[in-house]
């Protein structure tokens, strides 16, 4: 599995946002509220993902606090939102503390185009770049003689330190908050779903290949609030494509199936050591243990992911031969 993972190296750039934008993420509406329990899961610890940041310390939340549905109900105080909707001061603080900066969509597009030019053996497969814009190729995608559309959908891709997963799905530009229409999206998964649209005729076949597409994309992130937003973006993408293709919303069963895949494939990890960021999560989300704030050597837990081809749980480190 390791030799077929395509590593997407993130380029980082700081932008100042001056315009108002619409709400991009909601935890209390369909479809997220239907599967929020799954999207909060940490498959390594069998608990929930943790905040892994002290940004919320004023609300008695520290880095080891698990993100729970009850906490999210207090969103007026504990506001988990995309980076672009945070105040400039909070953005700057997170950049200083965690080196957090997000990549504009035109750079994501440029890098995804490079990966696709390697895979297809030619340039301008899905779009042509026009400065910081792009023009979508509207005709049906043509595949090399030795490869098929199914090969492309199943090809493995990994976004390291994925943040809100802008290389995987491009619902909005993470640096400006501008919403991107489905037909203009440039994420890796967006491209796979486009291919599926072009080659399937029934809802059953479309869903089966949509599952394979979701099983083929991976990402890890240190900070829990970013990871949760990434997972939300992936699920909302599925809903939006289902509506666009079949003029209906997914069933609860379909939502839970895709959410299960997302919760395995997009996981919380310290990319330096391959372990969970803060060791064992704190049990009591409402009580800060002062020792947790100074615990610099947490118990190490090797992160687990799922190998969908072998249908087995494996450690992330095993992909690197460790």
N, C-alpha and C positions, 0 to 999 in steps of 0.2 A: 504493500500500500504506500510505503514511504516514497518509492521511486516515481510514483505517478502524481504525487501532490505538487501542484504548481504554487510556489510561494510568491505572493504579491507583496513586494516591499513597499511599505507606505512612505510616500513623500509628504512632508509636513509643511504647512504654511499658515501663518497667522493673519487673519483678516478682521477688521473692525466692522461690526454690523450697525448700520444706522437706521434701517427702515423696519417698520412693524411687520410681523408675519402672522399667519394664521396658526391655530393650534395644530400641531403635527402629531401628537401622541395623546391618547386618552385611555386610561386604565379602567374606566367605569362604564364604557359603552361596548356594544357589539363591534368587533368579535372578541376583543381582548378580555372583557369581563367573563366570557364563557370558558376561557381556558387559562386564566391568570395563574391558577394553581400549578399548571404544568410549566408555564413560562418562567416561573420563579424557582423551579427545581434546580438543584445542583446534583448532577448524577454521580459525582465523585464522593461527596459526603453523605448523600441520601438525605440532605436537609435542603434549605434554600440557599440561593446565592447570597453573599454578604455585601455590604456597602463597599468595603475595602478602601474607604476614604473617611477622613474626619471632617468633611465638609458640612455634615449635618450634626455636629457636636452640640450645637445650641438646642437641639431637640432630644438630647440624651441618647444620641446614636453615635456609635464609634465604628471603627473599621471592621470589627468582627461581628457587628449586629446583622442578623439575617433580615433580608427584605421580605416582609410578609404582607398579605392582603390587608390585615388590620392596620398596619403602618401606612399603607397606601391610601386607606380611607381618610387618613389625616392629611391629605394632600395640600390643604390650605397652609399647613405649616411645613410639611415634608414634601417639597415640590420637586419631583423627579421630572426633568424636562430636557429636551435636546440642548446641546451646547449652545446653539445659535440663539436660543430663547433665554439663556441665562444672562444676567447683567454682565457688563464689560468687566466689572471688578471681579466677579466670580470666575469668569473665563480666564482672566489674568492670573488669579490665584491658582487655578488648576493647572495652568501652563507652568507656573513656577514650581509647584509642588510635585506635579506628576508628568511634566513634559507633554501635557495634553494639548494638541492642536489638530484640527481636522482638515482634510484635503478637499479642495473644491472639485465639483463634478467634472470640469473639463480636464483636470489632471487624471482623475479616475478613468475617464474615457480614454485618454491618451495611453495610459498604461494597460488597460484592458484590450485596447486595439493592438498593442504590441504583442500581448499574449496570444491573441487570436491570429495575428499575422504569422506567428510561429506555428500555430496549430494548423491553419489552413494553407500555409505556404504562399500567401499573397496578401497585399494590403487592402484596406478599405472594404472589409467584409460586411460590417454592419452599418457603418457610417463613414462619412468623410469629414475630417477635421477642418474647421474654418476659424482659425485663431482660437478664441476661448468659447466658441460655439461648435456645433456639428450639424451635419445634414444626414438624416437617416436614409439608408438604402431601402427603398420601398419594394423592390422586386424580391421574389423568393430567393432565399440564400442557397447558393450553389456549393456543393461539397466536392472535395477532391475525389478522384476515382477510388483511391484506396481507403477512404473513410466514409462513414455514413452519419446521418443526423443522430442516430442512436449513440454512436461513439462520442459525439460532441456533448450530448445531454449527460452521459455517464462520466465524462472526463472530470477528474478530481481537481478542485481548486480550494486553496486555503488563504484567507486574509488574516495576516498576523496583526496583533494589537488592533483589533478591528473597530474599536470605538462603536459607532452606530451603524457599522457595516456598509459604508458608501460604495465600496468596490463591488459588493455582492448585490445589493439592491439600491436603486437610485430614485426612491419616491420623492425626495427633495434634495436640494443641494445643501449639504451639511454646513457649508461655510456662509450661506446667505439665507437659507430657509425657503428658497423659491421652490414651489411644488413643480415637479416635472411630469407632464402627461405621459401616459403609458406608452404611446407610440414613439416617444422621444427618449425613453430610458436607456441607460447604457451600462447598468450593472451586469455582472456575470450571470446571475440568476435570471435577470430580465431577458438576456439574450437566449438563454436556454428555454425559457417559457415561450419566447417568440418562435423558436424552432419547433417546439411542441405544437403550438397553434397551427403552424404551417403544414404539419405532417399527421395530425390526428383528426378524425371525423366524428368520433363519439365521445360522450362525456366520460364513459368508463375508461376508454383508452387514454384520454387526456389526463384524467386523474392519476392513472397508474404511472404515466411518464412524468407527471408533475412531482409525484413522490420520489421518483428516481433522481429528478433534478435537485430536489431538496436534500436528498441523501448524498449528493455529489459535492456540495459546497460546505466549507468549514470555516470557523473563525474562533479566535480566543481573545479575551479582553480581561484586563486586571480589575478595573473598577466596575462594581456591580450595577450602578445606575446606568452606565453606558451599555453594559451587556444587556440589561433588560430592554432598553430602547432598541438595540439591534434586533433582539428577538421579536419585539413588537413590529418592527419594520418588515421583517421577513414574513410574519404572519399576515400583516395587512397587505403585503404584496400578493400573497396567494389569493386573498379575498378579492382584491381589485382585478386580478387577471381572470378569476372565475366569473366575476360579474361582467367583465368586458367580453369574454368569450362565449358564455352561456346565458347571460342575462338573468343570473340568479345568485343568491348568496350561498356559500357552502353550508352543508349540514353540520350539526355538532360533531358527528362522527368524523367527518372530513377534517374539521378544525382540530380535533384532538389528535388525529393521525399525524397531521403536518406539525402540530405543536410538539408532539413527542420527538419527532425527528429534529426539530429546531433545538429543543432542550438538550439533546445529545451532541449535536454538531456545532453548536455555539456555546462554548463553555468558559468558565472563569478560571484564569490561570496566570501565574507569574511566568512570563515567557522566558526569563533567565534560567530558572531552575526546573520548570515543568511541573511545579506544585501549586496547590491552592494558595491564594495570596496570603491568607491569614491563619493558616492551620485549621483548627477546629472552630466552627462557628460558635458564637456566644448564644447560650440557650435563652436567656431572658432579654428580650429586645428592649425592655423598658428600664433596665438597670445597668449602669456602666460600672464595670469593675476597673478600678484605677490601675490595676496591674496590666490590664489589656492594653492600656494606652502606651505602656512602656515595654511591652513584650516584643523584643526585637528578634527572638529566636522561636517562632511558633513551631508547633509540631508539624513536620512535613507530611503532606499527603499527596502522593503521585496522582496526577489528573487522569481520569478515565474518559475514553471516547468509545464510539461504537463503530465497528467495521461491518458495514451493511452487506458487503459481499460475502464475508465469512460468517456473518450473523453471530458475532461474538463481541464481548466487551474486551477492550485492550487498553493498555496504558499509553499515554502520549509518548512517553520516553521510549517505548519499544519501537516506535517508528524511526527513532534515531539510533537504534541499536544499543540502547543503554539497558 
